[in-house]
């Protein structure tokens, strides 16, 4: 429950604006990272392995934590301390779990002579970049939480028409669209089976229904 109505809320000032814009950037950023994985999947025909899919799920969960803060700001014009804790707490759990998953995949290919799984970007595999981004997000969320108390219950620049509200709505829509696309992509790859193979080589769904094979 929000104890302060938007018209009664004190101005959040610079920190309030920074928190809101950071939540938007955080949600859009992680959603964009998942889009990068989808590009490699559909553009370069690289099938994600189970650990890759798990990392994507945690990326989207991290984005959903920030999206909760954005959605609260859009709906009420204020964000309470409880809202900040819930949103950033969800994101923190997600990035910590994703960090472990990406670390696990990195360790599977750490031995000399192992070429790793999938393509490289600037000399590093996608799961290594994922680990770096997850670790950076832990630090970023910690900083956001440190200042959350100072901006709680204060108005944020999203309770009226204009760029902040438009960006917030776009962030939520972008996230929802990518979640849907990712779920469909995983279903096509896994088909009517409980588990993905460690090294998938086809979209099993189309073989299960007899379209291919």
C-alpha positions in Angstrom: 0.0 0.0 0.0 1.2 3.5 -0.8 0.7 5.8 2.2 1.5 9.0 0.1 -0.6 10.0 -2.8 1.1 11.5 -5.8 -0.2 15.0 -5.2 0.9 14.8 -1.6 4.4 13.4 -2.3 7.5 15.6 -1.9 9.6 16.1 -4.9 12.2 13.4 -5.3 14.8 15.7 -6.8 17.9 14.4 -8.6 18.1 11.1 -6.8 14.5 10.3 -7.5 15.0 10.9 -11.2 18.2 8.9 -11.2 16.6 5.9 -9.5 13.7 6.0 -12.0 15.9 6.3 -15.1 18.3 3.7 -13.8 15.4 1.2 -13.3 14.4 1.9 -17.0 17.9 1.5 -18.3 18.4 -1.7 -16.2 15.2 -3.3 -17.5 15.9 -2.3 -21.1 19.6 -3.3 -20.8 19.0 -6.8 -19.7 16.2 -7.3 -22.1 18.6 -6.1 -24.9 21.2 -8.6 -23.8 18.6 -11.4 -24.1 17.8 -10.0 -27.6 21.5 -10.5 -28.4 21.2 -14.1 -27.5 18.1 -14.5 -29.7 20.1 -12.9 -32.6 22.8 -15.5 -32.2 20.1 -18.2 -32.0 18.0 -17.2 -35.0 20.5 -15.1 -37.0 23.5 -17.4 -36.7 21.7 -20.6 -36.0 23.4 -21.3 -32.7 21.2 -23.4 -30.5 21.3 -22.4 -26.8 22.2 -25.1 -24.4 20.4 -25.6 -21.1 22.8 -23.4 -19.2 22.3 -20.7 -21.8 18.6 -20.9 -21.4 18.9 -20.7 -17.6 21.0 -17.6 -17.9 18.4 -15.9 -20.2 15.7 -16.7 -17.6 17.7 -15.0 -14.9 18.4 -12.0 -17.1 14.7 -11.6 -17.7 14.0 -12.0 -14.0 16.6 -9.3 -13.2 14.8 -7.0 -15.7 11.5 -7.8 -14.1 12.7 -6.6 -10.8 13.6 -3.2 -12.2 10.4 -3.3 -14.2 8.4 -3.6 -11.0 9.9 -0.3 -9.8 9.1 1.3 -13.2 5.5 0.0 -13.1 5.0 1.3 -9.6 6.2 4.7 -10.6 3.9 4.8 -13.6 0.9 3.7 -11.5 1.4 5.8 -8.4 3.9 8.5 -9.2 5.8 7.5 -6.0 7.9 4.5 -5.1 8.0 3.4 -1.4 11.0 1.9 0.3 9.2 -1.4 0.3 8.8 -1.2 -3.5 12.5 -0.5 -3.9 13.5 -3.4 -1.7 11.1 -5.7 -3.5 12.2 -4.7 -7.0 15.9 -4.5 -6.5 15.8 -7.5 -4.2 14.3 -9.6 -7.0 16.9 -8.3 -9.4 19.7 -9.0 -6.9 18.6 -12.6 -6.4 18.4 -13.0 -10.2 21.8 -11.7 -11.0 23.4 -13.7 -8.2 21.8 -16.9 -9.5 22.6 -16.0 -13.1 26.2 -15.3 -12.1 26.5 -18.8 -10.7 25.0 -20.3 -13.9 27.4 -18.4 -16.2 30.3 -19.2 -13.9 29.3 -22.9 -14.1 29.3 -22.8 -17.9 32.6 -21.0 -18.0 34.2 -23.6 -15.7 33.0 -26.4 -18.0 35.1 -24.9 -20.8 38.1 -23.6 -18.9 40.6 -26.4 -19.6 43.3 -25.7 -22.2 42.3 -26.7 -25.7 38.6 -26.4 -25.1 37.1 -24.2 -27.7 34.1 -23.4 -25.6 30.4 -23.3 -26.7 29.1 -21.0 -29.4 30.6 -17.9 -30.9 32.9 -15.3 -29.3 32.3 -11.5 -29.0 35.5 -9.5 -28.7 37.4 -12.6 -27.8 35.0 -13.9 -25.1 32.1 -16.3 -25.3 28.6 -15.1 -24.5 28.5 -16.9 -21.1 31.7 -15.1 -20.0 30.2 -11.8 -21.0 27.1 -12.8 -19.1 29.2 -13.5 -16.0 30.8 -10.1 -16.2 27.5 -8.3 -16.7 25.9 -10.2 -13.8 28.8 -9.2 -11.5 28.6 -5.6 -12.6 24.9 -5.7 -11.9 25.5 -6.8 -8.4 27.5 -3.7 -7.8 25.0 -1.5 -9.5 22.1 -2.8 -7.5 24.1 -2.4 -4.3 24.6 1.3 -5.1 20.9 1.7 -6.0 19.8 0.1 -2.7 22.2 2.3 -0.8 20.4 5.4 -2.0 16.9 3.9 -2.1 16.0 5.2 1.4 16.7 8.7 0.4 14.3 8.6 -2.6 11.5 6.4 -1.0 8.0 7.9 -0.9 9.1 10.8 -3.2 7.6 11.6 -6.5 9.4 10.3 -9.7 9.2 11.8 -13.2 6.6 9.3 -14.5 3.2 10.4 -13.2 2.4 12.6 -16.1 2.7 12.7 -19.9 6.2 13.2 -21.4 9.4 11.3 -22.1 9.9 9.6 -18.7 6.5 8.0 -18.9 6.9 7.0 -22.6 10.3 5.4 -21.9 8.9 3.6 -18.9 6.0 2.2 -21.0 8.4 1.2 -23.8 10.6 -0.6 -21.3 7.7 -2.6 -19.9 6.4 -3.4 -23.4 9.8 -4.4 -24.7 10.4 -6.7 -21.7 7.0 -8.4 -22.1 7.6 -8.9 -25.9 11.0 -10.5 -25.3 9.7 -12.7 -22.6 7.0 -14.1 -24.9 9.5 -14.6 -27.8 12.0 -16.3 -25.5 9.3 -18.7 -24.2 8.3 -19.6 -27.7 11.9 -20.1 -28.7 12.6 -22.4 -25.8 9.4 -24.4 -26.5 10.4 -24.8 -30.2 13.8 -26.0 -29.2 12.7 -28.4 -26.4 9.5 -29.6 -28.0 7.3 -32.0 -25.9 10.2 -33.1 -23.7 11.2 -32.3 -20.2 14.8 -31.6 -20.8 17.1 -30.1 -23.5 20.1 -32.0 -24.7 23.5 -30.7 -23.5 24.4 -29.8 -27.1 21.1 -29.2 -29.0 21.3 -29.3 -32.8 17.7 -28.7 -33.9 14.3 -27.4 -33.0 12.8 -30.5 -31.6 9.1 -29.3 -31.7 9.0 -29.4 -35.5 10.2 -33.0 -35.4 7.7 -33.9 -32.7 4.8 -32.8 -34.8 6.1 -34.3 -37.9 6.9 -31.1 -39.9 10.5 -32.1 -40.1 12.3 -35.4 -40.0 
